[in-house]
């Protein structure tokens, strides 16, 4: 079995952390889906490289510049990026439908400058959700203190949310609580919750990069912090999404807010290039990988059933 399919069999969704117009129009995204990729994530940096580093968008940019209307850079960016998100969501829609809404998602981020603006984040999430108009889209909201009430409100609105930029397990507990409050509000209002989805994105390799820089070169702790932190987060996830409070919501059809491992490319060449995938496999998780990590996993990845619980 292909390692990507082995990840799925072990309960983890392998997602691609990359999107670009020709990835979709060339059929390459569909081939990746056929090979086991079950979702796509994006961020402004990914789109910046795609738009600035290719000619894929030149014709459309020229049209926008010459159409007689005033376009700010953010508006042009959204016009370009939303088309890609819609196309990627359409490619993944059969998977979303066949899994009853459990997988097949594409993520799109609210403007990063809104990270400390609760009301602005809520407005942006609602606007993007309506513009993209696909049920298998996740609106990415940063897990800041100001983001917590935005997460609760957007979940209560029935908007799928990817809570991003998480590093601290304590901060994650607040994010999970905001998700559950949003679900509870829907249940209390008699609204359906079975198609409301959310993931909580922990950044992994960057933790090792930060901690390793403070350790001696020969320290046995180098390359250990990121995986240990993610495992602690997973343990917290299992605690939060259990017990009477959660069981009542699950009985109403609610889905767990899955931990998503982000930044899983290996930054230190001394470490195995698949380490942040192989060591973090477990049920109800997502691993979003850049293309080079996807290729490495497919070439020589070793998938064990549940190493994250070890």
Buried (B, 14 or more C-beta within 10 A) or exposed (E): EEBBBBBBEBBBBBBBBBBBBBBBEEEEBBEBBEEBBBBBBBBBEBBEEBBEEEEBBEEBBEEBEEEEEEBEEEEBBBBBBBBBBBBBBEBBBEBBEEEEBBBBBBBBBBBEEBBEBBEBBBBBBBEBBEBBEBBBBBBBBBBBEBBBBBBBBBBBBBBBBBBBBBBBBEBBBBBBBBBBBBBBBBBEEEBEBEBBBBBBBBBBBBBBBEBBEEBEEEEEEBBBBBBBBBBBBBEBBBEBBEEEEBEEBBEBBBBBBBBBBBBBBBEBEEBBBBBBBBBBBBBBBBBBBBBEBBEBBBEEBEBEEEBBEE
